[in-house]
Amino acid sequence: MLAAYSKRQEKLYTILKELAFNEKLYQKEIVKKIDESYRHLIRQLQFLQKKGLIKLAGTEPSSKRGKDKNIWELTFLGLLTVLQQPLTEKEIDVIASKMKDKWLIFQEWESLTKDSKIKEIIIHKIRTFSVSHQGLANIKKDKHLSWFDNKPEFKKFAEQTLMFEATKTALCLDDAVEIGNLPSWFYEEKKEMEIMKLWRTAASIPSIRKFLEETFKVEKVKYQGLMKFKKWLQI
């Protein structure tokens, strides 16, 4: 996938990957990790920030008189941008350990992925979802930000929605609708399906069980709304 990227895109992706492997980095640390001038790096960081892929994690006063030291971290979209790449399983494990405060799936990564088959399914689902939300797909042109992009409340809502959908996908909840419509004899024959092992594992983890319960409530409200709409249409 990187082969299709321009040199500029590769530089930007390298910055994102370094942040994924280190959780947070000082600006000067990023300069040391990539082959780039400090001035050019500043422009790249500002660009990634505008695109919603990174954000300031904080600042610290400089030991000498001068500007404060900026500390950068990935946004959730930035994390997905890294995960769309063909990373090794070991690399994903490292990212999960560093990014556990960013995402419920990574917070419970060790508990969720003890079974190798379940781990394989989750990684595949994460990568599929990540590719469909390519953060570096349209960075060749630095387009003007829309009115919504400049609103912090919208950014927060958009990130929460993206995270919710990514978590559902990683847990294969969309597959539940399909499997739920299968006949009972199929269920009996496929009791040991890996996907069902995943659901049982997920339901045994308190924090993920809570997410599942909240998700079911949301889906129930959606269903009730659709039924009212159906009645209104007299279908």
Buried (B, 14 or more C-beta within 10 A) or exposed (E): EEEEBEEEBEBBBBBBBBBBBBBEBBBEBBBEBBEBEEEEBBEBBEBBBBBBBBBEBEEEEEEEEEEEBBBBBBBBBBBBBBBBBEBEEEBBBBBBEBBBEBBBBBBBBEBBBEBEEBBEBBBEBBBEBBBEBBBBEEBEEEEEEEEEBEEEEEBEEBBEEBBBBBBBBBBBBEBBEEBEEEEEEEEEEEEEBBBBBBBEBBEEBEEBEEBBEEBEEEBEEEEEEEEEEEEEEEE
